[in-house]
Amino acid sequence: MMTPLVSVLGFIVRLTFFAVILVVLGLWSPLNILALCIAFVVLFTILNGIWLFNLVRRHGAPPSAGTSGTT
């Protein structure tokens, strides 16, 4: 019951954490803001991909749509 809430909360926390780090880097260094935004999107996508890969490897892939999940 709490899994969707925890998943969304975890997503928001990770997004906020990475955004704060990259904004601080952008303010304290002469980096281009567009390059900073692109780096943020790439970093966030890669880290979420790694997280999803580990989740699927640990728990197995969910059954396909339209199947009952039983064999």
N, CA, C and O atoms as CSV, one atom per row, in Angstrom:
chain,resi,resn,atom,element,x,y,z
A,1,MET,N,N,0.825,-1.193,0.000
A,1,MET,CA,C,0.000,0.000,0.000
A,1,MET,C,C,0.875,1.264,0.000
A,1,MET,O,O,0.535,2.254,-0.648
A,2,MET,N,N,1.978,1.229,0.714
A,2,MET,CA,C,2.847,2.400,0.827
A,2,MET,C,C,3.891,2.468,-0.286
A,2,MET,O,O,4.583,3.477,-0.422
A,3,THR,N,N,4.011,1.414,-1.075
A,3,THR,CA,C,5.066,1.359,-2.095
A,3,THR,C,C,4.999,2.514,-3.095
A,3,THR,O,O,6.034,3.124,-3.362
A,4,PRO,N,N,3.839,2.844,-3.661
A,4,PRO,CA,C,3.817,3.980,-4.600
A,4,PRO,C,C,4.209,5.303,-3.932
A,4,PRO,O,O,4.921,6.111,-4.528
A,5,LEU,N,N,3.757,5.517,-2.726
A,5,LEU,CA,C,4.083,6.745,-2.008
A,5,LEU,C,C,5.578,6.842,-1.738
A,5,LEU,O,O,6.178,7.900,-1.931
A,6,VAL,N,N,6.179,5.750,-1.297
A,6,VAL,CA,C,7.609,5.729,-1.019
A,6,VAL,C,C,8.404,5.897,-2.311
A,6,VAL,O,O,9.434,6.571,-2.316
A,7,SER,N,N,7.944,5.297,-3.398
A,7,SER,CA,C,8.631,5.432,-4.685
A,7,SER,C,C,8.612,6.878,-5.172
A,7,SER,O,O,9.633,7.396,-5.623
A,8,VAL,N,N,7.468,7.519,-5.083
A,8,VAL,CA,C,7.359,8.919,-5.503
A,8,VAL,C,C,8.194,9.813,-4.598
A,8,VAL,O,O,8.878,10.718,-5.076
A,9,LEU,N,N,8.142,9.567,-3.307
A,9,LEU,CA,C,8.939,10.350,-2.360
A,9,LEU,C,C,10.432,10.166,-2.624
A,9,LEU,O,O,11.187,11.137,-2.587
A,10,GLY,N,N,10.862,8.948,-2.885
A,10,GLY,CA,C,12.262,8.690,-3.217
A,10,GLY,C,C,12.686,9.393,-4.487
A,10,GLY,O,O,13.797,9.916,-4.569
A,11,PHE,N,N,11.806,9.411,-5.486
A,11,PHE,CA,C,12.087,10.111,-6.741
A,11,PHE,C,C,12.275,11.604,-6.493
A,11,PHE,O,O,13.215,12.208,-7.009
A,12,ILE,N,N,11.385,12.196,-5.710
A,12,ILE,CA,C,11.464,13.625,-5.425
A,12,ILE,C,C,12.708,13.955,-4.617
A,12,ILE,O,O,13.354,14.975,-4.859
A,13,VAL,N,N,13.048,13.105,-3.661
A,13,VAL,CA,C,14.248,13.342,-2.841
A,13,VAL,C,C,15.502,13.265,-3.709
A,13,VAL,O,O,16.379,14.121,-3.593
A,14,ARG,N,N,15.602,12.260,-4.572
A,14,ARG,CA,C,16.765,12.155,-5.459
A,14,ARG,C,C,16.842,13.344,-6.408
A,14,ARG,O,O,17.916,13.905,-6.621
A,15,LEU,N,N,15.717,13.722,-6.972
A,15,LEU,CA,C,15.677,14.854,-7.887
A,15,LEU,C,C,16.136,16.136,-7.190
A,15,LEU,O,O,16.923,16.903,-7.745
A,16,THR,N,N,15.647,16.360,-5.986
A,16,THR,CA,C,16.023,17.543,-5.219
A,16,THR,C,C,17.500,17.516,-4.857
A,16,THR,O,O,18.184,18.535,-4.962
A,17,PHE,N,N,17.994,16.368,-4.435
A,17,PHE,CA,C,19.393,16.233,-4.035
A,17,PHE,C,C,20.337,16.553,-5.196
A,17,PHE,O,O,21.281,17.326,-5.032
A,18,PHE,N,N,20.088,15.971,-6.347
A,18,PHE,CA,C,20.937,16.222,-7.504
A,18,PHE,C,C,20.799,17.661,-7.999
A,18,PHE,O,O,21.784,18.266,-8.421
A,19,ALA,N,N,19.590,18.210,-7.949
A,19,ALA,CA,C,19.384,19.593,-8.388
A,19,ALA,C,C,20.146,20.562,-7.493
A,19,ALA,O,O,20.757,21.509,-7.988
A,20,VAL,N,N,20.117,20.337,-6.185
A,20,VAL,CA,C,20.843,21.213,-5.263
A,20,VAL,C,C,22.341,21.152,-5.528
A,20,VAL,O,O,23.008,22.186,-5.568
A,21,ILE,N,N,22.870,19.956,-5.708
A,21,ILE,CA,C,24.302,19.817,-5.985
A,21,ILE,C,C,24.676,20.558,-7.271
A,21,ILE,O,O,25.658,21.299,-7.297
A,22,LEU,N,N,23.909,20.363,-8.321
A,22,LEU,CA,C,24.254,20.986,-9.592
A,22,LEU,C,C,24.031,22.499,-9.585
A,22,LEU,O,O,24.779,23.223,-10.241
A,23,VAL,N,N,23.037,22.989,-8.870
A,23,VAL,CA,C,22.831,24.437,-8.772
A,23,VAL,C,C,23.963,25.078,-7.981
A,23,VAL,O,O,24.443,26.151,-8.345
A,24,VAL,N,N,24.391,24.430,-6.905
A,24,VAL,CA,C,25.525,24.952,-6.136
A,24,VAL,C,C,26.780,24.982,-7.008
A,24,VAL,O,O,27.525,25.961,-6.988
A,25,LEU,N,N,27.012,23.930,-7.761
A,25,LEU,CA,C,28.146,23.929,-8.686
A,25,LEU,C,C,28.026,25.050,-9.718
A,25,LEU,O,O,29.020,25.694,-10.057
A,26,GLY,N,N,26.835,25.278,-10.206
A,26,GLY,CA,C,26.618,26.327,-11.188
A,26,GLY,C,C,26.832,27.721,-10.632
A,26,GLY,O,O,27.322,28.605,-11.336
A,27,LEU,N,N,26.466,27.925,-9.367
A,27,LEU,CA,C,26.632,29.246,-8.762
A,27,LEU,C,C,28.078,29.525,-8.366
A,27,LEU,O,O,28.522,30.672,-8.422
A,28,TRP,N,N,28.806,28.507,-7.972
A,28,TRP,CA,C,30.168,28.694,-7.477
A,28,TRP,C,C,31.247,28.470,-8.522
A,28,TRP,O,O,32.435,28.614,-8.232
A,29,SER,N,N,30.848,28.124,-9.721
A,29,SER,CA,C,31.842,27.903,-10.764
A,29,SER,C,C,31.387,28.614,-12.039
A,29,SER,O,O,30.207,28.931,-12.186
A,30,PRO,N,N,32.304,28.860,-12.944
A,30,PRO,CA,C,31.939,29.567,-14.173
A,30,PRO,C,C,31.324,28.652,-15.236
A,30,PRO,O,O,31.524,28.876,-16.430
A,31,LEU,N,N,30.584,27.632,-14.820
A,31,LEU,CA,C,29.966,26.723,-15.783
A,31,LEU,C,C,28.796,27.398,-16.488
A,31,LEU,O,O,28.109,28.240,-15.909
A,32,ASN,N,N,28.583,27.029,-17.713
A,32,ASN,CA,C,27.442,27.498,-18.484
A,32,ASN,C,C,26.177,26.837,-17.922
A,32,ASN,O,O,26.178,25.631,-17.671
A,33,ILE,N,N,25.113,27.596,-17.724
A,33,ILE,CA,C,23.889,27.055,-17.125
A,33,ILE,C,C,23.241,26.010,-18.038
A,33,ILE,O,O,22.658,25.048,-17.539
A,34,LEU,N,N,23.328,26.173,-19.341
A,34,LEU,CA,C,22.775,25.166,-20.254
A,34,LEU,C,C,23.541,23.855,-20.139
A,34,LEU,O,O,22.940,22.781,-20.128
A,35,ALA,N,N,24.860,23.940,-20.052
A,35,ALA,CA,C,25.673,22.735,-19.879
A,35,ALA,C,C,25.349,22.074,-18.546
A,35,ALA,O,O,25.335,20.848,-18.445
A,36,LEU,N,N,25.091,22.881,-17.531
A,36,LEU,CA,C,24.733,22.349,-16.220
A,36,LEU,C,C,23.398,21.601,-16.272
A,36,LEU,O,O,23.264,20.526,-15.688
A,37,CYS,N,N,22.428,22.161,-16.960
A,37,CYS,CA,C,21.118,21.502,-17.088
A,37,CYS,C,C,21.229,20.191,-17.860
A,37,CYS,O,O,20.614,19.193,-17.483
A,38,ILE,N,N,22.000,20.190,-18.922
A,38,ILE,CA,C,22.192,18.965,-19.702
A,38,ILE,C,C,22.896,17.907,-18.855
A,38,ILE,O,O,22.531,16.732,-18.891
A,39,ALA,N,N,23.909,18.331,-18.090
A,39,ALA,CA,C,24.603,17.394,-17.211
A,39,ALA,C,C,23.655,16.821,-16.174
A,39,ALA,O,O,23.736,15.637,-15.847
A,40,PHE,N,N,22.758,17.647,-15.654
A,40,PHE,CA,C,21.785,17.181,-14.672
A,40,PHE,C,C,20.870,16.111,-15.262
A,40,PHE,O,O,20.645,15.069,-14.647
A,41,VAL,N,N,20.349,16.372,-16.448
A,41,VAL,CA,C,19.443,15.412,-17.086
A,41,VAL,C,C,20.165,14.095,-17.366
A,41,VAL,O,O,19.615,13.019,-17.131
A,42,VAL,N,N,21.390,14.181,-17.864
A,42,VAL,CA,C,22.158,12.969,-18.171
A,42,VAL,C,C,22.475,12.194,-16.898
A,42,VAL,O,O,22.289,10.978,-16.848
A,43,LEU,N,N,22.953,12.890,-15.870
A,43,LEU,CA,C,23.284,12.234,-14.601
A,43,LEU,C,C,22.062,11.584,-13.981
A,43,LEU,O,O,22.127,10.438,-13.535
A,44,PHE,N,N,20.949,12.302,-13.949
A,44,PHE,CA,C,19.734,11.768,-13.338
A,44,PHE,C,C,19.222,10.554,-14.107
A,44,PHE,O,O,18.773,9.584,-13.496
A,45,THR,N,N,19.283,10.592,-15.437
A,45,THR,CA,C,18.828,9.471,-16.259
A,45,THR,C,C,19.707,8.242,-16.044
A,45,THR,O,O,19.199,7.129,-15.907
A,46,ILE,N,N,21.012,8.438,-16.015
A,46,ILE,CA,C,21.927,7.311,-15.814
A,46,ILE,C,C,21.730,6.686,-14.445
A,46,ILE,O,O,21.658,5.463,-14.327
A,47,LEU,N,N,21.642,7.508,-13.413
A,47,LEU,CA,C,21.481,6.961,-12.063
A,47,LEU,C,C,20.131,6.272,-11.873
A,47,LEU,O,O,20.055,5.260,-11.176
A,48,ASN,N,N,19.073,6.795,-12.471
A,48,ASN,CA,C,17.780,6.110,-12.398
A,48,ASN,C,C,17.808,4.805,-13.192
A,48,ASN,O,O,17.179,3.826,-12.791
A,49,GLY,N,N,18.524,4.781,-14.305
A,49,GLY,CA,C,18.668,3.544,-15.069
A,49,GLY,C,C,19.387,2.473,-14.269
A,49,GLY,O,O,18.988,1.309,-14.282
A,50,ILE,N,N,20.441,2.863,-13.578
A,50,ILE,CA,C,21.171,1.917,-12.727
A,50,ILE,C,C,20.263,1.413,-11.613
A,50,ILE,O,O,20.250,0.220,-11.308
A,51,TRP,N,N,19.506,2.318,-11.007
A,51,TRP,CA,C,18.598,1.928,-9.927
A,51,TRP,C,C,17.536,0.943,-10.442
A,51,TRP,O,O,17.250,-0.060,-9.788
A,52,LEU,N,N,16.960,1.229,-11.606
A,52,LEU,CA,C,15.954,0.320,-12.168
A,52,LEU,C,C,16.555,-1.032,-12.545
A,52,LEU,O,O,15.924,-2.069,-12.340
A,53,PHE,N,N,17.766,-1.028,-13.093
A,53,PHE,CA,C,18.436,-2.277,-13.430
A,53,PHE,C,C,18.634,-3.136,-12.181
A,53,PHE,O,O,18.364,-4.336,-12.203
A,54,ASN,N,N,19.099,-2.531,-11.107
A,54,ASN,CA,C,19.286,-3.273,-9.856
A,54,ASN,C,C,17.963,-3.756,-9.283
A,54,ASN,O,O,17.895,-4.854,-8.732
A,55,LEU,N,N,16.912,-2.954,-9.405
A,55,LEU,CA,C,15.601,-3.352,-8.909
A,55,LEU,C,C,15.070,-4.557,-9.669
A,55,LEU,O,O,14.560,-5.499,-9.062
A,56,VAL,N,N,15.187,-4.534,-10.998
A,56,VAL,CA,C,14.699,-5.649,-11.817
A,56,VAL,C,C,15.543,-6.891,-11.556
A,56,VAL,O,O,15.007,-7.996,-11.464
A,57,ARG,N,N,16.849,-6.721,-11.436
A,57,ARG,CA,C,17.723,-7.865,-11.184
A,57,ARG,C,C,17.421,-8.500,-9.828
A,57,ARG,O,O,17.470,-9.722,-9.687
A,58,ARG,N,N,17.111,-7.677,-8.840
A,58,ARG,CA,C,16.852,-8.179,-7.495
A,58,ARG,C,C,15.491,-8.864,-7.388
A,58,ARG,O,O,15.371,-9.912,-6.754
A,59,HIS,N,N,14.456,-8.270,-8.012
A,59,HIS,CA,C,13.093,-8.775,-7.848
A,59,HIS,C,C,12.548,-9.463,-9.078
A,59,HIS,O,O,11.464,-10.042,-9.015
A,60,GLY,N,N,13.241,-9.425,-10.176
A,60,GLY,CA,C,12.744,-10.009,-11.417
A,60,GLY,C,C,11.817,-9.041,-12.124
A,60,GLY,O,O,11.224,-8.161,-11.500
A,61,ALA,N,N,11.701,-9.207,-13.408
A,61,ALA,CA,C,10.840,-8.330,-14.204
A,61,ALA,C,C,9.380,-8.622,-13.892
A,61,ALA,O,O,9.028,-9.774,-13.635
A,62,PRO,N,N,8.525,-7.605,-13.907
A,62,PRO,CA,C,7.086,-7.845,-13.685
A,62,PRO,C,C,6.508,-8.592,-14.878
A,62,PRO,O,O,7.057,-8.529,-15.978
A,63,PRO,N,N,5.394,-9.301,-14.664
A,63,PRO,CA,C,4.782,-10.027,-15.785
A,63,PRO,C,C,4.302,-9.068,-16.852
A,63,PRO,O,O,3.981,-7.916,-16.561
A,64,SER,N,N,4.251,-9.536,-18.085
A,64,SER,CA,C,3.786,-8.720,-19.192
A,64,SER,C,C,2.310,-8.396,-19.023
A,64,SER,O,O,1.583,-9.115,-18.338
A,65,ALA,N,N,1.869,-7.309,-19.651
A,65,ALA,CA,C,0.457,-6.922,-19.597
A,65,ALA,C,C,-0.385,-7.994,-20.282
A,65,ALA,O,O,-0.019,-8.494,-21.345
A,66,GLY,N,N,-1.484,-8.334,-19.685
A,66,GLY,CA,C,-2.394,-9.312,-20.267
A,66,GLY,C,C,-2.118,-10.745,-19.834
A,66,GLY,O,O,-2.825,-11.662,-20.251
A,67,THR,N,N,-1.097,-10.951,-19.002
A,67,THR,CA,C,-0.836,-12.292,-18.508
A,67,THR,C,C,-1.175,-12.345,-17.035
A,67,THR,O,O,-1.166,-11.328,-16.341
A,68,SER,N,N,-1.468,-13.525,-16.574
A,68,SER,CA,C,-1.855,-13.681,-15.176
A,68,SER,C,C,-0.664,-13.828,-14.260
A,68,SER,O,O,-0.803,-13.708,-13.043
A,69,GLY,N,N,0.505,-14.086,-14.819
A,69,GLY,CA,C,1.691,-14.229,-13.991
A,69,GLY,C,C,1.906,-15.653,-13.485
A,69,GLY,O,O,2.899,-15.933,-12.814
A,70,THR,N,N,0.974,-16.555,-13.808
A,70,THR,CA,C,1.122,-17.949,-13.391
A,70,THR,C,C,1.565,-18.778,-14.572
A,70,THR,O,O,1.303,-18.433,-15.724
A,71,THR,N,N,2.233,-19.869,-14.281
A,71,THR,CA,C,2.682,-20.737,-15.374
A,71,THR,C,C,1.943,-22.050,-15.362
A,71,THR,O,O,2.191,-22.906,-16.211
